[in-house]
Amino acid sequence: MATAVTGLVATEALFVLSALNVRRTFKALATDLNVNTFEKAGLLYLIGAATIIVGIGLVLIIIAEILLGVAFFSIRDQQTIASTTQAPAIGRTI
C-alpha cells in the first residue's frame, strides 16, 4: 500500500514538473507568434496536471490539447492576413 501511494505521489510530481515546462514553452510560442491561445492551452495543461489526482485534470488536459490544435491552425490565418494587408510595393522612380 505504501509503495502505491509513493508511486502516485512521484507520478503526480512528474506530471506537474513536465506541465511547468510545457507551459513555459507555450508561453514563449504565444509571445513569438503573437497567438495567445498557446498561453491559454499551457495554463489549462498545468491546471490539468495539478488536478489529475482529483479526476478532473484529465478533462482539462484534453481541453488544452484541443486549444493547442486551434492555436496551431490560427498561426497560418494570422500570417496570411498579415501578408495580404501589406500595401503594394511602388517601384522606384529616378
N, C-alpha and C positions, 0 to 999 in steps of 0.2 A: 504494500500500500504506500509506504513512504517513497519507494522508487517511482511509482506512478505520479505522485504529487511532484516530486523533484523533476521528473521529465516534463510535466505540464508547465511548471514554472520556467524551466530552461527554454522550452519551446516558445512560450509567451514572450520571454525576454528577447529571444532571437527575432521573433516577429516584429516587435517594437523597434529594435535596432535596425532591421532592414527597412522598415517603414520610414524611419528617420532619414535614411539615405535616399529612399525613393522620393520623399517629399522635397528634400534639398535639390535633387536632380530636376524634378518637375518645376520647382520654383525658378531654377536657372533657365529652363526651357521657356517658361512663361515670360521671363524678363527678356530673353534674347529674341524670341519670336513674336513678342507682343500679343500673346494669346493667353488670357487669364484663366481659361478653362483648365490648363495644365496645373495651375496652382490649386484650384478647387479640387481637382482629382487627387492631387498629392495630399491635401488636408483630409479628404474623405478616406483615403487609403490609410493614413496614420491613425485616424479615429477608429477605423475598422479593425486595424491590427491591435489597438489597445483594448478594444471591447470584444475581441473574438472569443475570449473565455466566457463571456456572458451569453453569447449566442447571436447577438445582432450584428456582430462585427463582420461575419461572412456576407451578409446582405449589403453592408456598407462597402465592402471591398468589391463586390460585383457592380454596384452603382459607380464606384470610382473607375472601374475598368470600362464601363460604358461611356463615362465622361471623357476618359482618355481617348477613346475612339472618336468621339465628337471633336475633341481638341485637334487630333491629327487631321481630320477632314477640314477643319476650319483654317488650317495653315495655308492650304492651297487657295482657298477662297480669298483670303486677305492678300496674298501675293498677286493673284490675278487682278483683283480690284486695284491694287497699287500700280500695277503695270499699265492698266487701261486708262487710268485717270491722269497720267502724266501728259503734259502739254506736248504737242508735236514739235519736233526739232525744226528750227528755222535755219536754213543754210546761211553761211557767212557771205556777206557782200563785201566787195572790195571797193 
